Amino acid sequence: MHKTPIRNVGIFAHVDAGKTTTTEHLLFCSGAIRKLGSVNDGTAQTDQLEVERERGISVKSASASLEWNGTRLNLIDTPGHVDFLSEVERPLRVMDGAVLIISAAEGIQSQTETVWQTLRSLRIPTLLYINKMDRTGVDTKSLMDEIRRVLSPDIFPVNLPLGEGETFHSVSSIWSDSDSSNPAVETSLHYATELAAGLDEDLLERYVENGTLPKEDIRNKLKEYTLIGQSFPVCFGASQRGIGIRELLNHMTEYLPEAGGNEGAELSGVVFKIERDSNMGRRAYVRLYNGILKNRDSLFNSTRNITEKITQIRKMDSGGKLVDTGQAAAGDIAAVYGLVQTRIGDILGNIEGVPASPEMAVPLLTAQVRSKEASRYQELAEALQELTDEDPLLDFQWMPVERELHLKVMGTIQLEILENILLNRYHLEVVFDPPSVIYKETLASTAQGFVAYTMPKPCWAVLRFDMKPLPRGSGLEYSSIVRNENLLQSYQNEVARRVPEALRQGLFGWEVTDLKITLVEGEHHVWHTHPLDFVIATPMAVMNGLATSGTVLLEPMLRFRLTVPEENGGRMLSDLVQMRAIFDSPVISGDRCIVEGVVPVAESLDFPIQVRSLTGGRGVWTTSFAGYEKCPPGSNVSRERRGVNPLDQSHFILSMRNALSNV
């Protein structure tokens, strides 16, 4: 039986580029839906949450499916706002190809560059779609020059806009013989020829020898290099008017790769999304790379070393509904029910062949959430745990002793969305405290951390760590050079588990990062040592090292791009200096002033409001995470410690012994 070819395609864009509108028109043009929905009216197929329909923005990634030219296209429409970058990050892992939408009106934004760099690091074949070609002020040549300069010089238009701005009315293929006399087509074909010859030595020899190349050879060679992520087709359109949509569908089936995989091989897949179905319960979205899944199969979760039984498998049909298919095969994306303990990012079956997860989203703010009805505190905690199952980056922290509930978030808009979801889904009215910036700490110098936990008996755990600072962004590196005869492997494993926990609160109360810890000495006692002794000893040794070295505060930084009317440029530059921003010389393009640089998160929380207010809504401020850097001298942003400080060893030992005895 012939299997319909599958292409799993992610739709990515910066905010307001028209991504959801484009997806809606793709579904309508293919016949997958009979009536066009609207983002503004809240009727778009992929805006499924109440808050998405109300606000006209995408919050969650959404799946859709259609058929075109005998090919099944599984689409994942992702949010464009930076606050929901985690919903962009997870689908990237499971896509075979991508459509990156750029608004011809706004050009390349910070989010565009962030997604592009991730697509390139994952080597995902990518098609560029320039939307909103009918907007006033569009300059096609300048935009293409910007794309070649900022994204890649290896782009080539596969069609050309006929007109631009108010005169834009259709697109014309560069491969069509009927348009070959068009000077713009001749120019684009020449560029495509140069690109193809530059990528392939055989073509280059023929080009040098003959001075020209057959059009079909150029097309086939560029398709070949596009399928391996080395060249990038560009097409144009105006999705709101349906112009360029049919051509975009054709290009997606021609230039983006078919989903691979072997149905006869050992099962291999990854969970990239979790939702809750009001009737069926928890559903896990799985991308299968190899093998076949069937209803009632027992499925091994390699990440958690557990086995769970599948109760049902559903796939998206062309009408946008999940239907029971009974099975899923290599290349498929399916909703799997019955995986109660499985989490986002878990690998199912064989781990070979499953791509690594990109790291784009980094929550930079933390906020406490409270129920307006104190009696519903427990319900709120359970709801927040469910939401964290769906988005692990929320990193829900439940502190029962203090009766506090904390979440990590990307920005203030995400808090508004969470408030709406808690009200609509769980009927919980909540209030968020003003969010605070998440700082970090790192070692000030090389140090040793030591503890001899030998009193009060019975106990015996001796540990010594070498601790060294590492460059920014390194995270934690841990190793041991202690021999097993000095410290049993089981005890060493316990130490390795406890070191990251011990670093969650440093001298200022923030997570400690960018350091290398090596266990250089360890000792247990044949009679007096209990395995839990190392649960107590490890934090004391780590904190001893931190106290010996001292720590320095690190603050999160944002890479920004600010575009404002030229008359507002001077005031904006002055504000950036006040915010400790570091930026390049401003660029004047037309009547717009463009500034790019980095700025501390803490100094720029309210700046987007200032930009909108000062420019009358004409300013554009886009940002992406740029890493952590040392705070200025004299900064003292501490956070209250949770629990007993391990530096107060007598109280810490007593507290931990009481806690462990109650476990």
N, C-alpha and C positions, 0 to 999 in steps of 0.2 A: 504494500500500500504506500503510495507516494505521500510524503509528509510535506505540509505547507511550509515553505521557508519562513524563518522567524528573524526579525530584527528587533532587539531591545534597545530603545533609543531614549536618552534623557533629553529633556527640553530645559535649557538653562538660559538665564538672562539677568541683567541688572533690573532693579525695581523700575516699574513703569515702561518697560521696553515692549510690552504687548505680548508677553509669553502665553498667558492663559487665553487671550483672544486668538492667538495663532493656533493653539491646540484645539480650541473650539471649532475654528474654521477647517482644520485638518479633518476632524471627525465628521463635520457636516459635508465637506467636499467628497469624502470617501463613502458617504451613505451610512456611516455608523450611527449618526443621529439624524432625525428628520427635521428638527427645528433648531435654528441657531439660538444659543443662549447668549447672555450678555453679562460681562463682569459688573457693569454699572447697575444692572437690574437684579443682580444676585442670582442669575439663572444659568451660569456657566456650568458645564458638565463636571469639571474637575474642582470646582469650589463646592466642597461637600459639607463643610462645617457651617454652622449658623453664623459664626463670627466672620467667616470668609464672605458669605453672602451679604452680610450687613455692611462690612467695611470695604468690600471690593478689592481685597488683597489676598494672596495665597499665603497660608500659614503652614499647611502640611503638604508634603509631596503627595501627588494623587496619580493613580494609574488609570489608563484608558487603553483601548485596543481598537484597531481598525484593519481592514484589508485593502491592499492597493496593488494592482498588477500581479495578482496571485501571491502576494507576500503578506504575512501577518506582521503588523507593526505594533509592538507593545510599547506604549509611550508612558513616560513618567514625567509629569509636569511638576517642576520644583519651584519653591518660593524665590522671589527675587530680592526680598529685603534681608539685609545683613543680620537682623535679629534672629532669623530662622535659618541660619547657615547650616545647622546640624541636619536639617531636612534636605539640604543640597548634598551634604557630605556623604550620607549613607547610600543613596541611589547611585552615586558615582562608582561605587565598588562593583555594581552588578550590570553596568551598561556595556553594550558592545560598540555603540556609537553615540554621538552627541550632536544636537543642534544647538549652537550658541547664538542667541538672538541679540542683536545690537540695534538700538534705536538710532535711525539716521538723524533724528533731531538732537539727541543728547550725546551721541558718540560713545566712545569707550569710557566706562566708569570703573571705579575701584573694584566693585564686585565682578565686573567683566574680567579684569586682570586676574583676580583671585581664582575664579573658576577656570580660566584659561590655563594658568600655571599648573593647576591640579590635573586638568585633562592631559596636559603634556607630560607631567610626571608619571601618569598612569598609562600613557601612550594610547589614549582612546581616540580613534578616528573622529574627526570633528568637521561638521559642515557649518559655515557661517551664514546666517540669514539676516539681511539688513532690512528691518521693518520700518514702517512709518515714512516711506519715501515720498509720501504726499504732503508732508509737513512743510510749513513755510520756512525758508532759510536753509534747506538741505543743500549741501555741496558734496556731490558724489566723489569728485576727485580728492578733495581734502580728507574726506572720511577714509577712502581707500589708502591714502598716504599714511594716515594715522594708524590704521590697522597694520600696515606693513612695518611701520616703525615700532609700535608698541607690542603687537602680538607676534606676527611672523612675516618675514618677507616671502615665504613660500605659499602665498595665497594666489588663487586665480579665479576670476569670475566665470561662472558657467552660463550666466545670462546677464543681460544688461538692462538697466532701466530706460524706458522710453519716456523721456521727460523727467523732471524732478520738481519737488515742491508741488505747487498747484497744478503744474502741467503734467505730472506723472499719471500715466494711464495704463501701462502694461509693461511686460518684459519681453526681451527677445533673446533667443538662444545663440551663443557664439558658435555652436556647431552646425547651425542651420545654413544650408547653401543659399536659401532665399534672402538671407540678411548679410551675405558676405561682402556686398558692396558698401555697407555702412562703415564709415571711417572708424567709429568706435569699436565695431566688431573686429576690424582689421588690427587695430591697436591691441585689443585684448587677446586675439589669436597670436599675435607676435609675442606678447608677454608670456602666454601659455607655452608657446614653442620654446622660448628661452628657458623657462622654468623646467620643462620636461627634459630638455637637453642637458641642463645643469645637474639634474638628478641622475641621469643615466648615461654612462659612457658610450654605449652603442649608438644611442640616439645622437649624442654629441658628435660622434665621428661622421654619421650620415648628414647631420645638419651642416657641419663645416664643409663637407664634400659637395653637397648639393645646394646649400643655401636655403633650403626649405625642407619641410617634412609633411607627409600626408596628415590631413586633419584627424583621421581615425586613429593613426598611430599616436598622435599627441594625446588624444582623448583617452585611449586605453592605458597609456603609460601613466598619465596623471591619476586615473582611477586606481591603478595598481599601487601607486605611492600614497594615495589618500587612504586606502584600505589598511595601510600599515602606519598611518599617522605621521607621514612625512610631507604631505602637501594638503592644502585645505581649500575646497571649493567655496565660492561666495555666490549667493543668489540674493535677489532683491524682491521686495513686495510691499504691500500695504494691507495688512491682515484685516483691519477693520472693514475694508471694502472688498475683501476676498481676492485681491490682485496678487498673483504670484504663488497662491496656495497650491494649485494643481502642479505647478512646476516644482515647488518645494517637495511635494510627495514623490514626484518622479526622481528628484535628486537624492532623496533619502533612500530609495530602493536601489539606486544605481551606485552611490558613492559610500554608503555605510555598510559595514560587514554583516554577514549572516551570523546568527548565534551558532557557535560551535558546540562540541560535546559529543560523547559517545554513549548511546543508550545502553550498550552492552557492557560498559565498564562499571567498576564499583561506584556506588552512589557517592556524589559529592555536591554539596550546595552550601549556601550561606543565608542566614536570616538578616534582612535589611530593614524590616519595618514590622511593628506590632500595633494592632488595633483591637478594639473591643466591639463585637457584634452584639446588639441588644438581644438577639434570639439565640445565636450559636456560641456566644462567649468569645474567648480569646482567639484571634487569628494571627498567624505569623506569615508574613510574605517571604517566600523563599525563591531564590534564583538557583536553578539546578544547572550544574556544569557537566555532570555525567550521571548515567544511570536512570532508573525509573522509580517514581514513588507511586504507591497505590493505597487506596483506602484500607484501613485496618493494618497497614504495615507497622512493624516495630522499628522505630527510627533511632539510630545511635547519634547522640550529640557529643562530638569529639571534644568540644571546648569544656563541657561540664562533666564529661565521663558518665553520662546517664542515658537511659533508653526510655523513650516515650512512645505511646501508641497513637497513630493518626486516626482521627474519627471521620474526617472528611477532607476532600481536596477540591478547591474551586478555582476556576480561572475566569478572567474577564472576557465577556463576549463583546461583539461589536456594538451592542446596544448599551454598553457601560454597566452591565450587571454581572455580578459574580454568580457563575452557574456551576453546579456539581458535575465535575468531569470524571471523577473516579480515579484519575491518575494524572501525573505530570511527568514529562520526560526531559532529557538533556536539552538545554536551551530555553526551557519554559520559565516563566514567572508565575507562581501559583500562591494562593492563599491556603494555608494548611491549618487545620483545626486539631485540637487535642494536645498541643505542645505547651503544657501548663508551666513547666519550669524553664523553658527555653527563653533566651534573652536576645536582644538585638546584637548582631555581630557574631553570634554563635555559628560555628561550622558544623554542618551535618554530614556524617559519613567521613570519607577520606579528605584530609586537609590539602592534599596535593592538587594544584591547579586552581585553588581559590585565591583570587588576588588579595593583596594587602589592603587594609582600610586606609584611605587618605585622612589626614588630620588638617582640617580647615577651620572648624569651629572651636573657639576657645572662650568659654564664659568668663567675662571680666567683672561681673557684678554679683553681689550676693544680697538677698533680701529676706527678711522675716515675714511670714504670712500668718495672719490671725483670722479666726472665724468671728463674725459679728455676733454669733450665738455661742457663748462659751461652752454650752452643753454639747456642741457638735464638734468639739476638738478632736475626738477620736475619729469621727467620720472624715474630717478634713485630712488627718494624717493618712488614712487609707486611700483617699482620693489622690493625694499628692504622690503616694507610692505607685499607684496605677499610672499616673502621668509620667513618672520617671521610668517606668517600664517601657513606655512609648518613646521617651526621649531621655536616654541615660545621662546626657549632659546636664540635666536639671540637678542631678546629684543631691537628691532630697536628704536633708540631715534632720533626723528626729531626735530631740534631746528631751527625754521623758522627765529627767530630774528638774530641769528648768521649765518644762512644758513649753518648749519653743520649737517651731517648725521653720526651717530655712531652705531656700532654693538658690541655685546658681543660674544666672540668666545672661543673655547677650546684650539686652538693652531694655529701655523703658517701654517700648511698644510691646515687647514680649510679655511684660507684666500685665499690660492692659488686656492682651489676648488671653492669658492664663486666668485672669479675673472673670472674663466672659465665659470661658470654658467651664470653670468651676460652678458658675451660676447656671448655665444652660444644661450641662450634663449631669451635675451632681446636686443642683438646687442649693448650693452653698454660697452665702454672701460672705465675702472676705475683704480684708483690707491688707495691703502690702505696706510695710514700713518703707521709707525712702531707701533705695538701694545704695549700698556702699561698694567702693572699688575693692577688688580682690588683689591685695599685695602679696608678695612672696619674700622669702629670705634666702640668703646664701651665706656660705662660710666667708669670714673675713680673711682667714689665713689657714694654713695647714695646721692640723691639731691631732691629738690622740684622745679618744674617749675610753675611759676605764671604769670598771666596777668589779668589786669583789663582794658578791651577795652571799655571805656565809652566816649571817645572823639575822634574826633569831632562828635557831634550829627548829625543825629540820629543814635545811636548804643548803645548796652549794652551786653557785654559778659564777664563774670568773670569765670576763670578756674584755678584750682590748681591740679597739678599732683604730686604723689609720684613716684619717678623714682629710680629703683634699678638695679645694674648690675647682670647678670646671668652667669652661666658657659658657656664655649665655645660651640657653636652649638645649643644654645637654641632658637635663633631667637628672635622674639618679642612676648611678652605676654601682652595683654591689657585687662583691666577690669574697671568697674565703681562701686563705692559704694554710688553714689549720688542718693538721692530720687527724684522721678519724680516731686514732688511738688516744689522742689528747682530748678530743671532744666528739662524741658519737655523732654519726651523720644525722640521726633523727633530731638531735639537739641543734645541730647546725641548720637543719631545715626550718626549725622553729624560729631561730634567730633571723634567718632570711625573710621569713614571713612577717616578722615584727618590726624590722627596720623601717619599711615604708610607713607603717602606722605611727612609729615614733617620730617621724619627720613631719607629721601633719600639723604640729604646733611647735614653732621655734621659740626663740627668746622673746619675740614680739607677738607671738600668738598666731603667726601665719605659717603656711606650708614652707618647708625648707627644700630647695631644689638646686640643681646644677652643682652636684658634688659627687665625689667617688668615695665610697666607704669599703674598706677592706678589713675583714676579720683576720687579725694577725696573731691573736692569742685566745685560747679558749680552754676551759678546764671544768670537768664535772667530777663528782665524787661517787664512788661505787655504791655507798649506802645512803648518803644524805641527799643526793640530787633527785629532784622530782622534775618531770618534763615541764611543768608550769613555772619552774624557777626562771626559765629563760624568757617567759612572757613578761616577768617583772624586771629581770636584769637588763634586757635589751634597751628599753626606753631610758633607763638610768645611765647606761654607758653612752648612748647617743647624746643625751642632753649634757652629760659631762664634757663630751667633745665640743659641743656647740658653745658651752659656757667658756671653755678654755680658749677657743678661737675667737668668739664673738661672731655676730652675724650682721650683715648689712641688708637694708631693705631694698627690694626691687619693685618697681612700679610698671604696670602694663602700658604699652605704647600703641598708638594707632597710626597707620599709614593713611594719609588723607589726600583728597583731591577737592579743591574748592574752586567753583566757577561762579563768578558774580559779574553783574554789569560793571563796566570799566569805571564808572563814577563812584562805585562803592569800594573799589580796590584798595585805596589808601587806608580807609577805616578798618577794613578786614585784615590788612597786613599788620596794623598796629595791634589789633586784638590778638592775632596769632603770636606776636612777640610777647605780649603779656601772658599768654598761656604756655610759655616756654617751648613753643613749636620750633622745629628746625626745618627750614624749607628752602627750595631752590628759588632762583630769581623768577618772578612772575612772568607769564607769557601772555601777550595780548593777541587775541584772535578775533578779528572783527571788532565788535563792541563789547567783548567779554574778556575778563581778566581771569586767568587760570593759575592756580598755585598748588604745588604738590610738596609734600614733606611728611614729617612724623610729629606727633603731639602726644603728651601724656593723657591717658583716659580721664584721670581725676580733674584735669584742668578744662576738659572739653565737653563735659556732660550736658551743659545747657547751651552750648554753642550752636547746634542746629536751629534752636528756637530764635537765637539772635540773628542768624543768617536770614531766616525767613522774614523776620520782622524788619530788619534793616533794608532788605532788597525788595520788599513787597512781594515775596514769594518767588522772585526770579533767580535767587541763588540756589546752587546745588552743592551739597556737602556729602561726600561719600567716603567711607572709611573701611579699612580691613585691619586685622590684628597684625602688629609688627614686632611682637615679642616683648620681653621684659628687659628693663635697663635699671641701673642703679639709681636710687632716689638722690636728689641733691643733698649735700651735707646739711645736717641739722634737722632732717625730716624725722619725725617721731610718730609714725602712724601705727600704734599698737592695737591689738585686739584682745579682749578679755579671754583668758585661758579657760577652757572647759575641763573640769576635773582637777585632780591634784597634780601639781608640778613634780615631775620625777627628780628635779634638783633638790626638793625637800624629801630626801630619801626615806626618813623614818615614817613620815605621814603617808608617802606614796606606797611603801611596802604594806603598811597596815590597811590602807584603802584597797589595794589590789588583792591582798589575801582575803579580805572580807568579800570582795566581789567574786573572786574565783571560787570561793567555798560555797557560794550561792548558785553557781552555774549548774 
